[in-house]
């Protein structure tokens, strides 16, 4: 033991320990608050014009550097506190047993000092981060040059030895993965996840991906007898109908059922007196390479709900409506006039019988699958692309984690398939079978 003459000396050694311990507590709280701060809530507070909130929002835009600065400052404080505490312990002249006791006590105190502040700020991390903002900014000013040097060396090392590693996620991909994670954790329902994904996908889709193909278009020959023409227009489930002359690809106008009904009533039900072409509006032709998001803006700007999609040669490939693009966001919009043809029949084992012309995106949304849709629009197109051939009924293929069994084919078109996830296939395969 030491006598009272050494107390001032010990006090001088312990005073820095107390200071550094307090620093560690503050830095632990600052780091936890910065990591736990919700940027959405901070952006909402930023609207009030608070300069301190604005600075915190800028810091949280890239949390890696401020968090690294805090950790580096805490490491320095921990090392210094350990040096002064060790010196004070040895000056006390303790034996081996007491040294072990002090060591265990120091470990326990270190855990408390690290976890205690973290837990204390979890209730309101945003407010804690605002209070501790000067601490974070001071750490950034002192240690930012060191952090940038370390990041530069780390990036150079990664590019040299790990060139195959993918780049960071884009903002859209990060948002999509965040929503998907929240869905798996049960905080976001599937419908909301699909809707957010649909909005993000609009930037990647073209009209060729969302249009109704010309083989499925319902059009009307303007040269047929007026009575037959009116009957076909008024009995159609669609409110807008393209009119053609000479050949189906020669679209000369689009007539609205409401305009036709009004004109039909004005002429007393005499179809021969109707000028149907005069009721039609000029067709609007758009390239198939137009982005779905751009087309949505064009629909809203021009206040037109239908456009005809043409290829680079000007040939009609299909049509797209405002509803088609909105359905990419919210899913199928059905009303009492719609002819609902799902084209998908799910089974209890997780598989499904699928019409070959069902879009991959619709199948993914309905079955919660993740089949790629970059190379093909329909499920039949995906099978043909991957198989590099037009398969015959009875043939099966396995790719992208699914088994595709061709059920029916009509000429060169696959009309029906059975799609089974490989995991479900393994689960329902009886023991002893391959």
Beta strands, then each sheet from edge to edge (+ up, - down):
strand 1: 212-213
strand 2: 219-221
strand 3: 240-244
strand 4: 251-256
strand 5: 285-287
strand 6: 306-310
strand 7: 316-321
strand 8: 344-346
strand 9: 352-355
strand 10: 396-399
strand 11: 402-410
strand 12: 413-421
sheet 1: 1+ 7- 6+ 5+
sheet 2: 2+ 3+ 4-
sheet 3: 8+ 9- 12+ 11- 10+
end
